[in-house]
Each structure stands twice: as C-alpha cells, then as structure tokens.
Amino acid sequence: MGVAPMNDQINPDHYKQGGIECIDAIEAALTPEEFRGYCKGNIIKYTWRERHKGEAVSLAKAQWYLRRLLGKLEQ
C-alpha cells in the first residue's frame, strides 16, 4: 500500500525507483511491530531536529510517517 506523496521534498521520486516505493520495501522486510517502531522512530527524529534542519519540511516528514502509521492502525 503506497502513500501518495505530499510533495517532492517529502517523498521524492528517487524513493520510488525500481518498481516499488522504498517505504513499501522496508515494510515488507519488517514485522508489523518493527515497522510501527520504524515509523515512530522517524516521527521522533523529524520533530527532534525541526528547529535545526528545515523546520517546515521536517515537520511535514514527521506528519507523513504519522499518517502512514495511522493508516496501518485503521486497517
């Protein structure tokens, strides 16, 4: 299940090369619990650094991972 990109800075085209989106390959390689942790870790990472590295872009990336995680919970 791919998530539609918010914009090129959040989910650039190079994440989608080779016929599968990178996030989908990562999810396929992990257990559901591991993938949940992966998403949560990225949410923490992007909110942690937002004041020091691309505030709006970092928060949008955190939001992207949060939406992905919420989508998994809603399934």
ABEGO torsion letter per residue (X at the ends): XBBBBABAAABBAAAABGGBBAAAAAAAABBAAAAAAAAAAAAAAAAAAAAABGAAAAAAAAAAAAAAAAAAAAX
